[in-house]
Amino acid sequence: MKKSEAIHWALEKLAFPVLSTKQELKECYHQLASVSHPDKGGDTQKMSEINEAYEILKSYMEDFKFTFSDEEIAKQFPQELHVNKFRF
């Protein structure tokens, strides 16, 4: 499986939004794990898939190359760009 396909599979498996933080990923994983863990009556296969999806997304987030260009910063904080555009 290609990396991009793996990331899309992981997002779908965890029902995780595209724009998220590392902390939100961790919280999502813990919530799913608490429900799906075999010790709590969950399915072993499902827990295995949740673990795999979490590792894929966690690895992607840790290895992501950041750019600190003005364009990227504007994408991360669009409200600031909007305020500056329409300031009188």
Biopython code that builds the backbone (N, CA, C, O; Angstrom):
import numpy as np
from Bio.PDB.StructureBuilder import StructureBuilder

atoms = [
    (1, "MET", "N", (0.856, -1.176, 0.000)),
    (1, "MET", "CA", (0.000, 0.000, 0.000)),
    (1, "MET", "C", (0.901, 1.239, 0.000)),
    (1, "MET", "O", (1.860, 1.315, 0.769)),
    (2, "LYS", "N", (0.590, 2.203, -0.862)),
    (2, "LYS", "CA", (1.333, 3.460, -0.909)),
    (2, "LYS", "C", (1.079, 4.246, 0.373)),
    (2, "LYS", "O", (0.067, 4.055, 1.047)),
    (3, "LYS", "N", (2.022, 5.135, 0.694)),
    (3, "LYS", "CA", (1.875, 5.941, 1.910)),
    (3, "LYS", "C", (0.596, 6.765, 1.887)),
    (3, "LYS", "O", (-0.111, 6.847, 2.891)),
    (4, "SER", "N", (0.296, 7.376, 0.741)),
    (4, "SER", "CA", (-0.914, 8.201, 0.669)),
    (4, "SER", "C", (-2.168, 7.356, 0.871)),
    (4, "SER", "O", (-3.119, 7.791, 1.521)),
    (5, "GLU", "N", (-2.166, 6.143, 0.310)),
    (5, "GLU", "CA", (-3.309, 5.241, 0.503)),
    (5, "GLU", "C", (-3.417, 4.817, 1.963)),
    (5, "GLU", "O", (-4.517, 4.721, 2.507)),
    (6, "ALA", "N", (-2.280, 4.566, 2.591)),
    (6, "ALA", "CA", (-2.270, 4.166, 3.999)),
    (6, "ALA", "C", (-2.818, 5.280, 4.882)),
    (6, "ALA", "O", (-3.566, 5.022, 5.826)),
    (7, "ILE", "N", (-2.448, 6.502, 4.577)),
    (7, "ILE", "CA", (-2.945, 7.637, 5.367)),
    (7, "ILE", "C", (-4.450, 7.780, 5.213)),
    (7, "ILE", "O", (-5.155, 7.982, 6.203)),
    (8, "HIS", "N", (-4.954, 7.679, 3.987)),
    (8, "HIS", "CA", (-6.401, 7.764, 3.771)),
    (8, "HIS", "C", (-7.132, 6.610, 4.457)),
    (8, "HIS", "O", (-8.208, 6.803, 5.022)),
    (9, "TRP", "N", (-6.548, 5.413, 4.408)),
    (9, "TRP", "CA", (-7.151, 4.263, 5.084)),
    (9, "TRP", "C", (-7.213, 4.523, 6.587)),
    (9, "TRP", "O", (-8.231, 4.260, 7.228)),
    (10, "ALA", "N", (-6.119, 5.040, 7.142)),
    (10, "ALA", "CA", (-6.061, 5.298, 8.587)),
    (10, "ALA", "C", (-7.069, 6.365, 9.001)),
    (10, "ALA", "O", (-7.730, 6.230, 10.030)),
    (11, "LEU", "N", (-7.188, 7.426, 8.202)),
    (11, "LEU", "CA", (-8.173, 8.472, 8.505)),
    (11, "LEU", "C", (-9.584, 7.894, 8.528)),
    (11, "LEU", "O", (-10.389, 8.214, 9.402)),
    (12, "GLU", "N", (-9.863, 7.045, 7.558)),
    (12, "GLU", "CA", (-11.184, 6.417, 7.482)),
    (12, "GLU", "C", (-11.405, 5.455, 8.651)),
    (12, "GLU", "O", (-12.475, 5.448, 9.261)),
    (13, "LYS", "N", (-10.406, 4.657, 8.956)),
    (13, "LYS", "CA", (-10.521, 3.657, 10.028)),
    (13, "LYS", "C", (-10.807, 4.323, 11.376)),
    (13, "LYS", "O", (-11.593, 3.808, 12.171)),
    (14, "LEU", "N", (-10.169, 5.464, 11.631)),
    (14, "LEU", "CA", (-10.366, 6.158, 12.903)),
    (14, "LEU", "C", (-11.484, 7.196, 12.838)),
    (14, "LEU", "O", (-11.804, 7.829, 13.844)),
    (15, "ALA", "N", (-12.086, 7.373, 11.642)),
    (15, "ALA", "CA", (-13.101, 8.421, 11.432)),
    (15, "ALA", "C", (-12.545, 9.755, 11.924)),
    (15, "ALA", "O", (-13.198, 10.495, 12.660)),
    (16, "PHE", "N", (-11.313, 10.034, 11.489)),
    (16, "PHE", "CA", (-10.564, 11.195, 11.961)),
    (16, "PHE", "C", (-10.636, 12.320, 10.942)),
    (16, "PHE", "O", (-10.483, 12.068, 9.747)),
    (17, "PRO", "N", (-10.867, 13.569, 11.384)),
    (17, "PRO", "CA", (-10.940, 14.685, 10.444)),
    (17, "PRO", "C", (-9.590, 14.978, 9.787)),
    (17, "PRO", "O", (-8.539, 14.673, 10.350)),
    (18, "VAL", "N", (-9.626, 15.558, 8.618)),
    (18, "VAL", "CA", (-8.413, 15.835, 7.849)),
    (18, "VAL", "C", (-7.544, 16.895, 8.531)),
    (18, "VAL", "O", (-6.321, 16.761, 8.557)),
    (19, "LEU", "N", (-8.149, 17.927, 9.075)),
    (19, "LEU", "CA", (-7.415, 18.996, 9.738)),
    (19, "LEU", "C", (-7.498, 18.777, 11.244)),
    (19, "LEU", "O", (-8.532, 19.033, 11.862)),
    (20, "SER", "N", (-6.406, 18.304, 11.827)),
    (20, "SER", "CA", (-6.406, 17.970, 13.248)),
    (20, "SER", "C", (-5.023, 18.154, 13.841)),
    (20, "SER", "O", (-4.029, 18.304, 13.130)),
    (21, "THR", "N", (-4.991, 18.138, 15.156)),
    (21, "THR", "CA", (-3.711, 18.249, 15.862)),
    (21, "THR", "C", (-3.274, 16.871, 16.340)),
    (21, "THR", "O", (-4.047, 15.912, 16.337)),
    (22, "LYS", "N", (-2.022, 16.804, 16.746)),
    (22, "LYS", "CA", (-1.486, 15.558, 17.296)),
    (22, "LYS", "C", (-2.232, 15.176, 18.581)),
    (22, "LYS", "O", (-2.494, 13.998, 18.825)),
    (23, "GLN", "N", (-2.564, 16.160, 19.383)),
    (23, "GLN", "CA", (-3.306, 15.910, 20.618)),
    (23, "GLN", "C", (-4.692, 15.342, 20.315)),
    (23, "GLN", "O", (-5.153, 14.437, 21.011)),
    (24, "GLU", "N", (-5.351, 15.857, 19.300)),
    (24, "GLU", "CA", (-6.666, 15.337, 18.917)),
    (24, "GLU", "C", (-6.562, 13.900, 18.423)),
    (24, "GLU", "O", (-7.457, 13.094, 18.677)),
    (25, "LEU", "N", (-5.481, 13.570, 17.721)),
    (25, "LEU", "CA", (-5.260, 12.195, 17.286)),
    (25, "LEU", "C", (-5.124, 11.275, 18.491)),
    (25, "LEU", "O", (-5.722, 10.199, 18.534)),
    (26, "LYS", "N", (-4.343, 11.700, 19.458)),
    (26, "LYS", "CA", (-4.124, 10.902, 20.667)),
    (26, "LYS", "C", (-5.446, 10.680, 21.419)),
    (26, "LYS", "O", (-5.730, 9.571, 21.873)),
    (27, "GLU", "N", (-6.237, 11.733, 21.543)),
    (27, "GLU", "CA", (-7.521, 11.627, 22.235)),
    (27, "GLU", "C", (-8.477, 10.690, 21.490)),
    (27, "GLU", "O", (-9.176, 9.887, 22.109)),
    (28, "CYS", "N", (-8.502, 10.798, 20.167)),
    (28, "CYS", "CA", (-9.348, 9.930, 19.348)),
    (28, "CYS", "C", (-8.940, 8.470, 19.529)),
    (28, "CYS", "O", (-9.786, 7.595, 19.709)),
    (29, "TYR", "N", (-7.642, 8.225, 19.480)),
    (29, "TYR", "CA", (-7.132, 6.863, 19.654)),
    (29, "TYR", "C", (-7.525, 6.299, 21.023)),
    (29, "TYR", "O", (-8.021, 5.177, 21.115)),
    (30, "HIS", "N", (-7.304, 7.070, 22.070)),
    (30, "HIS", "CA", (-7.626, 6.585, 23.415)),
    (30, "HIS", "C", (-9.118, 6.297, 23.575)),
    (30, "HIS", "O", (-9.507, 5.335, 24.238)),
    (31, "GLN", "N", (-9.942, 7.138, 22.965)),
    (31, "GLN", "CA", (-11.389, 6.915, 23.045)),
    (31, "GLN", "C", (-11.768, 5.616, 22.335)),
    (31, "GLN", "O", (-12.525, 4.809, 22.876)),
    (32, "LEU", "N", (-11.244, 5.414, 21.124)),
    (32, "LEU", "CA", (-11.549, 4.190, 20.378)),
    (32, "LEU", "C", (-10.970, 2.960, 21.065)),
    (32, "LEU", "O", (-11.614, 1.912, 21.119)),
    (33, "ALA", "N", (-9.761, 3.089, 21.586)),
    (33, "ALA", "CA", (-9.113, 1.959, 22.261)),
    (33, "ALA", "C", (-9.872, 1.559, 23.522)),
    (33, "ALA", "O", (-9.965, 0.373, 23.839)),
    (34, "SER", "N", (-10.410, 2.531, 24.238)),
    (34, "SER", "CA", (-11.140, 2.209, 25.468)),
    (34, "SER", "C", (-12.417, 1.424, 25.175)),
    (34, "SER", "O", (-12.874, 0.645, 26.011)),
    (35, "VAL", "N", (-12.987, 1.626, 24.001)),
    (35, "VAL", "CA", (-14.206, 0.920, 23.620)),
    (35, "VAL", "C", (-13.896, -0.414, 22.942)),
    (35, "VAL", "O", (-14.618, -1.392, 23.138)),
    (36, "SER", "N", (-12.828, -0.458, 22.147)),
    (36, "SER", "CA", (-12.548, -1.619, 21.301)),
    (36, "SER", "C", (-11.526, -2.594, 21.867)),
    (36, "SER", "O", (-11.276, -3.637, 21.264)),
    (37, "HIS", "N", (-10.939, -2.282, 22.998)),
    (37, "HIS", "CA", (-9.898, -3.152, 23.550)),
    (37, "HIS", "C", (-10.474, -4.515, 23.919)),
    (37, "HIS", "O", (-11.555, -4.598, 24.503)),
    (38, "PRO", "N", (-9.752, -5.586, 23.579)),
    (38, "PRO", "CA", (-10.247, -6.942, 23.892)),
    (38, "PRO", "C", (-10.509, -7.176, 25.379)),
    (38, "PRO", "O", (-11.398, -7.952, 25.729)),
    (39, "ASP", "N", (-9.758, -6.526, 26.250)),
    (39, "ASP", "CA", (-9.994, -6.672, 27.690)),
    (39, "ASP", "C", (-11.327, -6.065, 28.124)),
    (39, "ASP", "O", (-11.839, -6.368, 29.202)),
    (40, "LYS", "N", (-11.876, -5.210, 27.276)),
    (40, "LYS", "CA", (-13.169, -4.578, 27.571)),
    (40, "LYS", "C", (-14.282, -5.174, 26.727)),
    (40, "LYS", "O", (-15.361, -4.594, 26.605)),
    (41, "GLY", "N", (-14.011, -6.345, 26.140)),
    (41, "GLY", "CA", (-15.015, -7.024, 25.338)),
    (41, "GLY", "C", (-14.992, -6.671, 23.869)),
    (41, "GLY", "O", (-15.891, -7.054, 23.120)),
    (42, "GLY", "N", (-13.962, -5.939, 23.446)),
    (42, "GLY", "CA", (-13.855, -5.545, 22.046)),
    (42, "GLY", "C", (-13.240, -6.645, 21.195)),
    (42, "GLY", "O", (-12.807, -7.680, 21.701)),
    (43, "ASP", "N", (-13.214, -6.402, 19.913)),
    (43, "ASP", "CA", (-12.701, -7.350, 18.940)),
    (43, "ASP", "C", (-11.193, -7.163, 18.754)),
    (43, "ASP", "O", (-10.720, -6.040, 18.586)),
    (44, "THR", "N", (-10.453, -8.252, 18.785)),
    (44, "THR", "CA", (-9.000, -8.206, 18.637)),
    (44, "THR", "C", (-8.601, -7.656, 17.276)),
    (44, "THR", "O", (-7.673, -6.852, 17.189)),
    (45, "GLN", "N", (-9.279, -8.069, 16.214)),
    (45, "GLN", "CA", (-8.960, -7.606, 14.865)),
    (45, "GLN", "C", (-9.200, -6.106, 14.740)),
    (45, "GLN", "O", (-8.379, -5.394, 14.162)),
    (46, "LYS", "N", (-10.313, -5.625, 15.273)),
    (46, "LYS", "CA", (-10.623, -4.201, 15.207)),
    (46, "LYS", "C", (-9.585, -3.386, 15.979)),
    (46, "LYS", "O", (-9.168, -2.318, 15.531)),
    (47, "MET", "N", (-9.172, -3.896, 17.140)),
    (47, "MET", "CA", (-8.165, -3.190, 17.931)),
    (47, "MET", "C", (-6.840, -3.152, 17.193)),
    (47, "MET", "O", (-6.127, -2.150, 17.246)),
    (48, "SER", "N", (-6.508, -4.220, 16.517)),
    (48, "SER", "CA", (-5.282, -4.275, 15.726)),
    (48, "SER", "C", (-5.311, -3.227, 14.615)),
    (48, "SER", "O", (-4.307, -2.559, 14.369)),
    (49, "GLU", "N", (-6.445, -3.080, 13.947)),
    (49, "GLU", "CA", (-6.590, -2.086, 12.888)),
    (49, "GLU", "C", (-6.520, -0.668, 13.448)),
    (49, "GLU", "O", (-5.930, 0.213, 12.823)),
    (50, "ILE", "N", (-7.106, -0.442, 14.597)),
    (50, "ILE", "CA", (-7.049, 0.872, 15.243)),
    (50, "ILE", "C", (-5.595, 1.215, 15.588)),
    (50, "ILE", "O", (-5.145, 2.339, 15.361)),
    (51, "ASN", "N", (-4.869, 0.240, 16.136)),
    (51, "ASN", "CA", (-3.458, 0.460, 16.462)),
    (51, "ASN", "C", (-2.646, 0.789, 15.214)),
    (51, "ASN", "O", (-1.828, 1.708, 15.227)),
    (52, "GLU", "N", (-2.871, 0.045, 14.146)),
    (52, "GLU", "CA", (-2.143, 0.269, 12.903)),
    (52, "GLU", "C", (-2.460, 1.657, 12.334)),
    (52, "GLU", "O", (-1.556, 2.376, 11.907)),
    (53, "ALA", "N", (-3.734, 2.026, 12.329)),
    (53, "ALA", "CA", (-4.140, 3.336, 11.810)),
    (53, "ALA", "C", (-3.519, 4.455, 12.643)),
    (53, "ALA", "O", (-3.045, 5.450, 12.095)),
    (54, "TYR", "N", (-3.523, 4.296, 13.943)),
    (54, "TYR", "CA", (-2.933, 5.299, 14.834)),
    (54, "TYR", "C", (-1.440, 5.456, 14.559)),
    (54, "TYR", "O", (-0.939, 6.578, 14.485)),
    (55, "GLU", "N", (-0.738, 4.361, 14.409)),
    (55, "GLU", "CA", (0.701, 4.419, 14.140)),
    (55, "GLU", "C", (1.002, 5.086, 12.803)),
    (55, "GLU", "O", (1.968, 5.841, 12.693)),
    (56, "ILE", "N", (0.192, 4.818, 11.792)),
    (56, "ILE", "CA", (0.378, 5.448, 10.483)),
    (56, "ILE", "C", (0.232, 6.961, 10.594)),
    (56, "ILE", "O", (1.080, 7.706, 10.103)),
    (57, "LEU", "N", (-0.839, 7.415, 11.236)),
    (57, "LEU", "CA", (-1.083, 8.849, 11.339)),
    (57, "LEU", "C", (-0.085, 9.530, 12.271)),
    (57, "LEU", "O", (0.364, 10.644, 11.999)),
    (58, "LYS", "N", (0.259, 8.868, 13.362)),
    (58, "LYS", "CA", (1.239, 9.425, 14.295)),
    (58, "LYS", "C", (2.589, 9.589, 13.602)),
    (58, "LYS", "O", (3.244, 10.619, 13.755)),
    (59, "SER", "N", (3.000, 8.590, 12.852)),
    (59, "SER", "CA", (4.257, 8.643, 12.127)),
    (59, "SER", "C", (4.237, 9.768, 11.093)),
    (59, "SER", "O", (5.213, 10.505, 10.951)),
    (60, "TYR", "N", (3.129, 9.896, 10.378)),
    (60, "TYR", "CA", (2.997, 10.963, 9.389)),
    (60, "TYR", "C", (3.140, 12.329, 10.049)),
    (60, "TYR", "O", (3.842, 13.201, 9.536)),
    (61, "MET", "N", (2.479, 12.514, 11.178)),
    (61, "MET", "CA", (2.540, 13.800, 11.869)),
    (61, "MET", "C", (3.948, 14.090, 12.392)),
    (61, "MET", "O", (4.398, 15.235, 12.352)),
    (62, "GLU", "N", (4.637, 13.073, 12.875)),
    (62, "GLU", "CA", (5.983, 13.273, 13.404)),
    (62, "GLU", "C", (6.994, 13.545, 12.297)),
    (62, "GLU", "O", (7.950, 14.292, 12.506)),
    (63, "ASP", "N", (6.798, 12.951, 11.124)),
    (63, "ASP", "CA", (7.746, 13.098, 10.022)),
    (63, "ASP", "C", (7.381, 14.218, 9.056)),
    (63, "ASP", "O", (8.105, 14.461, 8.091)),
    (64, "PHE", "N", (6.287, 14.890, 9.300)),
    (64, "PHE", "CA", (5.815, 15.934, 8.394)),
    (64, "PHE", "C", (6.825, 17.068, 8.327)),
    (64, "PHE", "O", (7.348, 17.503, 9.353)),
    (65, "LYS", "N", (7.094, 17.535, 7.144)),
    (65, "LYS", "CA", (7.999, 18.660, 6.960)),
    (65, "LYS", "C", (7.180, 19.951, 6.978)),
    (65, "LYS", "O", (6.249, 20.129, 6.193)),
    (66, "PHE", "N", (7.545, 20.821, 7.871)),
    (66, "PHE", "CA", (6.831, 22.073, 8.017)),
    (66, "PHE", "C", (7.485, 23.166, 7.189)),
    (66, "PHE", "O", (8.704, 23.202, 7.020)),
    (67, "THR", "N", (6.665, 24.033, 6.693)),
    (67, "THR", "CA", (7.166, 25.217, 6.011)),
    (67, "THR", "C", (6.622, 26.425, 6.761)),
    (67, "THR", "O", (5.457, 26.454, 7.158)),
    (68, "PHE", "N", (7.466, 27.398, 6.944)),
    (68, "PHE", "CA", (7.048, 28.587, 7.671)),
    (68, "PHE", "C", (6.936, 29.782, 6.740)),
    (68, "PHE", "O", (7.230, 30.917, 7.114)),
    (69, "SER", "N", (6.503, 29.499, 5.515)),
    (69, "SER", "CA", (6.303, 30.572, 4.540)),
    (69, "SER", "C", (5.071, 31.381, 4.934)),
    (69, "SER", "O", (4.208, 30.910, 5.675)),
    (70, "ASP", "N", (5.010, 32.589, 4.431)),
    (70, "ASP", "CA", (3.858, 33.449, 4.721)),
    (70, "ASP", "C", (2.553, 32.798, 4.271)),
    (70, "ASP", "O", (1.528, 32.919, 4.941)),
    (71, "GLU", "N", (2.599, 32.102, 3.124)),
    (71, "GLU", "CA", (1.398, 31.448, 2.607)),
    (71, "GLU", "C", (0.910, 30.347, 3.556)),
    (71, "GLU", "O", (-0.288, 30.227, 3.812)),
    (72, "GLU", "N", (1.839, 29.553, 4.069)),
    (72, "GLU", "CA", (1.451, 28.463, 4.970)),
    (72, "GLU", "C", (0.929, 29.005, 6.293)),
    (72, "GLU", "O", (-0.046, 28.489, 6.840)),
    (73, "ILE", "N", (1.568, 30.028, 6.799)),
    (73, "ILE", "CA", (1.105, 30.638, 8.053)),
    (73, "ILE", "C", (-0.297, 31.218, 7.861)),
    (73, "ILE", "O", (-1.144, 31.106, 8.747)),
    (74, "ALA", "N", (-0.538, 31.833, 6.713)),
    (74, "ALA", "CA", (-1.869, 32.380, 6.422)),
    (74, "ALA", "C", (-2.915, 31.271, 6.359)),
    (74, "ALA", "O", (-4.058, 31.472, 6.770)),
    (75, "LYS", "N", (-2.526, 30.095, 5.843)),
    (75, "LYS", "CA", (-3.467, 28.962, 5.805)),
    (75, "LYS", "C", (-3.808, 28.490, 7.216)),
    (75, "LYS", "O", (-4.945, 28.104, 7.489)),
    (76, "GLN", "N", (-2.821, 28.520, 8.109)),
    (76, "GLN", "CA", (-3.044, 28.053, 9.472)),
    (76, "GLN", "C", (-3.856, 29.045, 10.314)),
    (76, "GLN", "O", (-4.571, 28.654, 11.236)),
    (77, "PHE", "N", (-3.733, 30.317, 9.985)),
    (77, "PHE", "CA", (-4.426, 31.367, 10.737)),
    (77, "PHE", "C", (-5.176, 32.291, 9.780)),
    (77, "PHE", "O", (-4.839, 33.470, 9.672)),
    (78, "PRO", "N", (-6.186, 31.772, 9.087)),
    (78, "PRO", "CA", (-6.878, 32.577, 8.062)),
    (78, "PRO", "C", (-7.594, 33.796, 8.635)),
    (78, "PRO", "O", (-7.750, 34.797, 7.935)),
    (79, "GLN", "N", (-8.027, 33.734, 9.877)),
    (79, "GLN", "CA", (-8.743, 34.868, 10.463)),
    (79, "GLN", "C", (-7.846, 36.093, 10.571)),
    (79, "GLN", "O", (-8.322, 37.219, 10.420)),
    (80, "GLU", "N", (-6.547, 35.893, 10.831)),
    (80, "GLU", "CA", (-5.631, 37.025, 10.925)),
    (80, "GLU", "C", (-5.430, 37.678, 9.559)),
    (80, "GLU", "O", (-5.369, 38.904, 9.457)),
    (81, "LEU", "N", (-5.330, 36.877, 8.531)),
    (81, "LEU", "CA", (-5.181, 37.403, 7.180)),
    (81, "LEU", "C", (-6.428, 38.198, 6.795)),
    (81, "LEU", "O", (-6.336, 39.270, 6.198)),
    (82, "HIS", "N", (-7.583, 37.658, 7.143)),
    (82, "HIS", "CA", (-8.850, 38.310, 6.831)),
    (82, "HIS", "C", (-8.947, 39.671, 7.526)),
    (82, "HIS", "O", (-9.365, 40.650, 6.908)),
    (83, "VAL", "N", (-8.572, 39.740, 8.778)),
    (83, "VAL", "CA", (-8.626, 40.999, 9.530)),
    (83, "VAL", "C", (-7.682, 42.020, 8.908)),
    (83, "VAL", "O", (-8.043, 43.185, 8.744)),
    (84, "ASN", "N", (-6.476, 41.584, 8.562)),
    (84, "ASN", "CA", (-5.507, 42.511, 7.962)),
    (84, "ASN", "C", (-5.926, 43.007, 6.590)),
    (84, "ASN", "O", (-5.612, 44.141, 6.229)),
    (85, "LYS", "N", (-6.618, 42.195, 5.825)),
    (85, "LYS", "CA", (-7.068, 42.605, 4.494)),
    (85, "LYS", "C", (-8.091, 43.722, 4.553)),
    (85, "LYS", "O", (-8.097, 44.618, 3.709)),
    (86, "PHE", "N", (-8.948, 43.665, 5.544)),
    (86, "PHE", "CA", (-10.066, 44.595, 5.605)),
    (86, "PHE", "C", (-9.922, 45.652, 6.703)),
    (86, "PHE", "O", (-10.904, 46.270, 7.115)),
    (87, "ARG", "N", (-8.711, 45.846, 7.162)),
    (87, "ARG", "CA", (-8.458, 46.863, 8.185)),
    (87, "ARG", "C", (-8.420, 48.234, 7.504)),
    (87, "ARG", "O", (-7.811, 48.390, 6.446)),
    (88, "PHE", "N", (-9.066, 49.213, 8.109)),
    (88, "PHE", "CA", (-9.104, 50.563, 7.545)),
    (88, "PHE", "C", (-8.107, 51.458, 8.236)),
    (88, "PHE", "O", (-7.994, 52.635, 7.895)),
]
sb = StructureBuilder()
sb.init_structure("model")
sb.init_model(0)
sb.init_chain("A")
sb.init_seg("    ")
for serial, (resi, resn, name, xyz) in enumerate(atoms, 1):
    if name == "N":
        sb.init_residue(resn, " ", resi, " ")
    sb.init_atom(name, np.array(xyz, "f"), 0.0, 1.0, " ", f" {name:<3s}", serial, name[0])
structure = sb.get_structure()
